[in-house]
Amino acid sequence: MSSSISERISKIRSSIPSSVRLIAVSKTIPAEIIRSAYAAGIRDFGESRIQEAASKQAELQDLSDITWHFIGHLQSNKAKKALEQFQWIHSVDNLQLAERLNHLALQLGVNPQICLQVKILPDPNKSGWTVPQLLADLPVINQYKNLQIQGLMTIPPLGLDEAEIFNVFNTTRNLAKTIREQDWSHIKMQHLSMGMSGDYQIAVQAGTTMVRLGTILFGDRP
Ligand SMILES: *Cc1c(COP(=O)(O)O)cnc(C)c1O
Protein backbone atom coordinates (compact mmCIF):
# COMPACT_ATOMS: atom_id res chain seq x y z
CA MET A 1 0.00 0.00 0.00
CA SER A 2 1.37 3.39 -0.92
CA SER A 3 -0.67 5.59 1.42
CA SER A 4 0.40 5.99 5.04
CA ILE A 5 -1.48 4.38 7.87
CA SER A 6 -2.75 7.74 9.09
CA GLU A 7 -4.10 8.54 5.61
CA ARG A 8 -5.89 5.20 5.47
CA ILE A 9 -7.35 5.71 8.93
CA SER A 10 -8.66 9.18 8.19
CA LYS A 11 -10.16 8.05 4.89
CA ILE A 12 -12.07 5.22 6.55
CA ARG A 13 -12.97 7.29 9.59
CA SER A 14 -14.55 9.94 7.36
CA SER A 15 -16.48 7.32 5.36
CA ILE A 16 -18.33 5.86 8.36
CA PRO A 17 -20.55 7.59 10.92
CA SER A 18 -18.64 8.99 13.89
CA SER A 19 -20.84 6.89 16.20
CA VAL A 20 -19.39 3.66 14.76
CA ARG A 21 -16.44 2.43 16.79
CA LEU A 22 -13.46 1.56 14.64
CA ILE A 23 -11.51 -1.38 16.02
CA ALA A 24 -8.12 -1.82 14.37
CA VAL A 25 -7.43 -5.54 14.11
CA SER A 26 -3.73 -5.74 14.81
CA LYS A 27 -3.18 -9.51 14.80
CA THR A 28 0.24 -10.28 13.21
CA ILE A 29 1.04 -6.54 13.18
CA PRO A 30 4.15 -5.53 15.16
CA ALA A 31 3.98 -3.17 18.11
CA GLU A 32 5.67 -0.25 16.35
CA ILE A 33 2.97 -0.20 13.66
CA ILE A 34 0.28 -0.35 16.33
CA ARG A 35 2.03 2.66 17.81
CA SER A 36 1.65 4.59 14.53
CA ALA A 37 -2.05 3.71 14.37
CA TYR A 38 -2.33 5.00 17.94
CA ALA A 39 -0.55 8.20 16.91
CA ALA A 40 -3.15 8.54 14.14
CA GLY A 41 -5.92 8.45 16.72
CA ILE A 42 -6.90 4.79 17.06
CA ARG A 43 -7.65 3.73 20.65
CA ASP A 44 -9.35 0.37 20.05
CA PHE A 45 -7.28 -2.63 18.96
CA GLY A 46 -8.44 -6.17 18.25
CA GLU A 47 -6.33 -9.31 18.67
CA SER A 48 -7.17 -12.96 18.16
CA ARG A 49 -4.36 -14.75 20.01
CA ILE A 50 -3.76 -14.37 23.73
CA GLN A 51 -0.03 -15.09 23.63
CA GLU A 52 0.76 -12.83 20.69
CA ALA A 53 -1.28 -10.03 22.22
CA ALA A 54 0.48 -10.32 25.58
CA SER A 55 3.92 -9.50 24.21
CA LYS A 56 2.66 -6.51 22.21
CA GLN A 57 0.60 -5.25 25.15
CA ALA A 58 3.75 -5.38 27.28
CA GLU A 59 5.65 -3.31 24.70
CA LEU A 60 2.80 -0.80 24.51
CA GLN A 61 2.17 -0.43 28.24
CA ASP A 62 2.84 3.30 28.07
CA LEU A 63 -0.23 3.75 25.81
CA SER A 64 -2.52 3.30 28.79
CA ASP A 65 -5.75 4.48 27.17
CA ILE A 66 -5.89 1.68 24.60
CA THR A 67 -8.95 -0.55 24.84
CA TRP A 68 -8.06 -4.11 23.87
CA HIS A 69 -10.68 -6.28 22.18
CA PHE A 70 -10.38 -10.06 21.97
CA ILE A 71 -11.97 -11.23 18.71
CA GLY A 72 -10.62 -14.76 18.17
CA HIS A 73 -11.92 -18.15 19.18
CA LEU A 74 -11.39 -18.37 22.95
CA GLN A 75 -10.43 -21.72 24.43
CA SER A 76 -11.63 -22.16 27.99
CA ASN A 77 -8.08 -22.71 29.31
CA LYS A 78 -7.21 -19.19 28.09
CA ALA A 79 -10.29 -17.54 29.57
CA LYS A 80 -8.49 -16.19 32.63
CA LYS A 81 -5.73 -14.61 30.54
CA ALA A 82 -8.30 -13.11 28.21
CA LEU A 83 -9.96 -11.39 31.17
CA GLU A 84 -6.63 -10.12 32.47
CA GLN A 85 -5.56 -8.70 29.11
CA PHE A 86 -8.75 -7.53 27.40
CA GLN A 87 -11.60 -5.17 28.31
CA TRP A 88 -13.85 -6.53 25.57
CA ILE A 89 -14.41 -10.11 24.40
CA HIS A 90 -16.38 -10.18 21.14
CA SER A 91 -16.26 -13.90 20.54
CA VAL A 92 -18.08 -15.57 23.43
CA ASP A 93 -19.60 -18.42 21.46
CA ASN A 94 -21.18 -20.89 23.89
CA LEU A 95 -22.83 -21.08 27.29
CA GLN A 96 -20.03 -23.02 29.01
CA LEU A 97 -17.53 -20.34 28.06
CA ALA A 98 -19.85 -17.57 29.25
CA GLU A 99 -20.34 -19.35 32.57
CA ARG A 100 -16.60 -19.76 33.01
CA LEU A 101 -15.92 -16.12 32.19
CA ASN A 102 -18.57 -15.03 34.67
CA HIS A 103 -17.02 -17.16 37.39
CA LEU A 104 -13.46 -15.99 36.64
CA ALA A 105 -14.57 -12.35 36.39
CA LEU A 106 -15.85 -12.52 39.95
CA GLN A 107 -12.54 -14.01 41.16
CA LEU A 108 -10.52 -11.38 39.32
CA GLY A 109 -12.79 -8.48 40.23
CA VAL A 110 -13.40 -7.42 36.64
CA ASN A 111 -16.60 -6.71 34.68
CA PRO A 112 -15.73 -7.42 31.06
CA GLN A 113 -17.70 -6.11 28.08
CA ILE A 114 -19.03 -9.09 26.18
CA CYS A 115 -20.49 -9.77 22.76
CA LEU A 116 -22.24 -13.06 22.08
CA GLN A 117 -21.20 -14.57 18.75
CA VAL A 118 -24.10 -15.77 16.63
CA LYS A 119 -24.35 -17.79 13.45
CA ILE A 120 -27.23 -16.55 11.35
CA LEU A 121 -26.52 -19.09 8.58
CA PRO A 122 -25.02 -22.54 9.05
CA ASP A 123 -21.22 -22.37 8.80
CA PRO A 124 -19.04 -25.39 9.63
CA ASN A 125 -15.97 -23.12 9.85
CA LYS A 126 -17.32 -20.89 12.61
CA SER A 127 -18.42 -21.28 16.16
CA GLY A 128 -21.26 -19.37 17.74
CA TRP A 129 -24.83 -19.72 18.91
CA THR A 130 -27.58 -20.50 16.45
CA VAL A 131 -30.53 -18.18 16.92
CA PRO A 132 -32.79 -20.76 18.64
CA GLN A 133 -29.94 -21.87 20.91
CA LEU A 134 -29.20 -18.31 21.92
CA LEU A 135 -32.84 -17.48 22.67
CA ALA A 136 -33.08 -20.62 24.79
CA ASP A 137 -29.92 -19.75 26.75
CA LEU A 138 -30.84 -16.13 27.54
CA PRO A 139 -32.45 -16.84 30.94
CA VAL A 140 -29.17 -18.42 32.07
CA ILE A 141 -26.98 -15.74 30.49
CA ASN A 142 -29.06 -13.11 32.27
CA GLN A 143 -27.76 -14.51 35.57
CA TYR A 144 -24.11 -13.86 34.71
CA LYS A 145 -23.94 -10.65 36.68
CA ASN A 146 -20.19 -10.17 36.35
CA LEU A 147 -20.42 -9.95 32.57
CA GLN A 148 -21.67 -6.86 30.78
CA ILE A 149 -23.51 -8.41 27.87
CA GLN A 150 -23.20 -5.55 25.39
CA GLY A 151 -24.38 -7.07 22.17
CA LEU A 152 -23.99 -9.54 19.34
CA MET A 153 -21.07 -10.34 17.06
CA THR A 154 -21.36 -12.11 13.74
CA ILE A 155 -19.21 -13.09 10.76
CA PRO A 156 -21.07 -14.04 7.56
CA PRO A 157 -19.99 -17.29 5.86
CA LEU A 158 -17.62 -16.91 2.90
CA GLY A 159 -19.01 -16.73 -0.60
CA LEU A 160 -22.17 -14.65 -0.07
CA ASP A 161 -23.17 -11.81 -2.37
CA GLU A 162 -23.78 -8.31 -1.03
CA ALA A 163 -27.53 -8.76 -0.57
CA GLU A 164 -26.98 -11.99 1.35
CA ILE A 165 -24.36 -10.35 3.56
CA PHE A 166 -26.72 -7.46 4.24
CA ASN A 167 -29.36 -9.99 5.19
CA VAL A 168 -27.04 -11.65 7.74
CA PHE A 169 -26.19 -8.29 9.33
CA ASN A 170 -29.76 -7.07 9.28
CA THR A 171 -31.04 -10.29 10.84
CA THR A 172 -28.41 -9.91 13.57
CA ARG A 173 -29.54 -6.34 14.23
CA ASN A 174 -33.17 -7.45 14.46
CA LEU A 175 -32.21 -10.27 16.81
CA ALA A 176 -30.45 -7.79 19.11
CA LYS A 177 -33.56 -5.60 19.05
CA THR A 178 -35.81 -8.55 19.90
CA ILE A 179 -33.59 -9.45 22.84
CA ARG A 180 -33.40 -5.82 24.00
CA GLU A 181 -37.18 -5.57 24.00
CA GLN A 182 -37.42 -8.59 26.29
CA ASP A 183 -36.06 -6.32 29.05
CA TRP A 184 -33.60 -8.66 30.72
CA SER A 185 -32.15 -7.26 33.91
CA HIS A 186 -28.50 -7.96 33.00
CA ILE A 187 -28.41 -8.19 29.23
CA LYS A 188 -27.86 -4.79 27.60
CA MET A 189 -27.68 -5.62 23.89
CA GLN A 190 -26.90 -2.09 22.69
CA HIS A 191 -24.01 -3.03 20.40
CA LEU A 192 -23.33 -4.91 17.20
CA SER A 193 -19.85 -6.08 16.26
CA MET A 194 -20.18 -6.63 12.52
CA GLY A 195 -18.07 -5.79 9.49
CA MET A 196 -14.50 -6.53 8.40
CA SER A 197 -12.41 -5.03 5.58
CA GLY A 198 -14.45 -6.66 2.83
CA ASP A 199 -17.93 -5.96 4.16
CA TYR A 200 -17.83 -3.12 6.68
CA GLN A 201 -19.77 -0.73 4.42
CA ILE A 202 -22.62 -3.25 4.28
CA ALA A 203 -22.43 -3.61 8.07
CA VAL A 204 -22.65 0.16 8.48
CA GLN A 205 -25.74 0.21 6.23
CA ALA A 206 -27.25 -2.48 8.43
CA GLY A 207 -26.65 -0.37 11.54
CA THR A 208 -23.55 -1.85 13.14
CA THR A 209 -22.00 -0.01 16.07
CA MET A 210 -18.49 -1.51 15.82
CA VAL A 211 -16.40 -2.55 12.81
CA ARG A 212 -13.29 -4.74 13.06
CA LEU A 213 -10.81 -3.72 10.38
CA GLY A 214 -7.42 -5.29 9.70
CA THR A 215 -6.27 -5.56 6.08
CA ILE A 216 -7.74 -2.28 4.92
CA LEU A 217 -5.75 -0.42 7.60
CA PHE A 218 -2.53 -2.40 7.85
CA GLY A 219 -2.28 -4.14 4.47
CA ASP A 220 -2.26 -7.87 3.76
CA ARG A 221 -1.18 -10.07 6.64
CA PRO A 222 1.78 -12.40 6.06
C1 LIG B 1 -8.90 -11.01 11.27
C2 LIG B 1 -10.26 -10.63 11.75
C3 LIG B 1 -10.83 -9.40 11.38
C4 LIG B 1 -10.18 -8.42 10.44
O1 LIG B 1 -10.23 -8.94 9.14
P1 LIG B 1 -9.85 -8.06 7.86
O2 LIG B 1 -10.54 -8.74 6.75
O3 LIG B 1 -8.36 -8.09 7.76
O4 LIG B 1 -10.36 -6.69 8.09
C5 LIG B 1 -12.06 -9.07 11.92
N1 LIG B 1 -12.71 -9.91 12.75
C6 LIG B 1 -12.20 -11.10 13.12
C7 LIG B 1 -12.98 -11.96 14.03
C8 LIG B 1 -10.96 -11.50 12.62
O5 LIG B 1 -10.47 -12.69 12.98
Ligand as a Chemical Component Dictionary entry (heavy atoms), coordinates in Angstrom:
data_LIG
# 
_chem_comp.id                   LIG 
_chem_comp.type                 NON-POLYMER 
_chem_comp.pdbx_formal_charge   0 
_chem_comp.three_letter_code    LIG 
# 
loop_
_chem_comp_atom.comp_id 
_chem_comp_atom.atom_id 
_chem_comp_atom.alt_atom_id 
_chem_comp_atom.type_symbol 
_chem_comp_atom.charge 
_chem_comp_atom.model_Cartn_x 
_chem_comp_atom.model_Cartn_y 
_chem_comp_atom.model_Cartn_z 
_chem_comp_atom.pdbx_ordinal 
LIG C1 C1 C 0 -8.904  -11.005 11.269 1  
LIG C2 C2 C 0 -10.255 -10.627 11.750 2  
LIG C3 C3 C 0 -10.828 -9.395  11.384 3  
LIG C4 C4 C 0 -10.179 -8.424  10.441 4  
LIG O1 O1 O 0 -10.229 -8.944  9.139  5  
LIG P1 P1 P 0 -9.851  -8.060  7.863  6  
LIG O2 O2 O 0 -10.541 -8.741  6.748  7  
LIG O3 O3 O 0 -8.365  -8.092  7.761  8  
LIG O4 O4 O 0 -10.364 -6.687  8.092  9  
LIG C5 C5 C 0 -12.060 -9.069  11.921 10 
LIG N1 N1 N 0 -12.712 -9.908  12.754 11 
LIG C6 C6 C 0 -12.198 -11.096 13.117 12 
LIG C7 C7 C 0 -12.983 -11.964 14.035 13 
LIG C8 C8 C 0 -10.962 -11.496 12.619 14 
LIG O5 O5 O 0 -10.472 -12.689 12.981 15 
# 
loop_
_chem_comp_bond.comp_id 
_chem_comp_bond.atom_id_1 
_chem_comp_bond.atom_id_2 
_chem_comp_bond.value_order 
_chem_comp_bond.pdbx_ordinal 
LIG C1 C2 SING 1  
LIG C2 C3 SING 2  
LIG C2 C8 DOUB 3  
LIG C3 C4 SING 4  
LIG C3 C5 DOUB 5  
LIG C4 O1 SING 6  
LIG O1 P1 SING 7  
LIG P1 O2 DOUB 8  
LIG P1 O3 SING 9  
LIG P1 O4 SING 10 
LIG C5 N1 SING 11 
LIG N1 C6 DOUB 12 
LIG C6 C7 SING 13 
LIG C6 C8 SING 14 
LIG C8 O5 SING 15 
# 
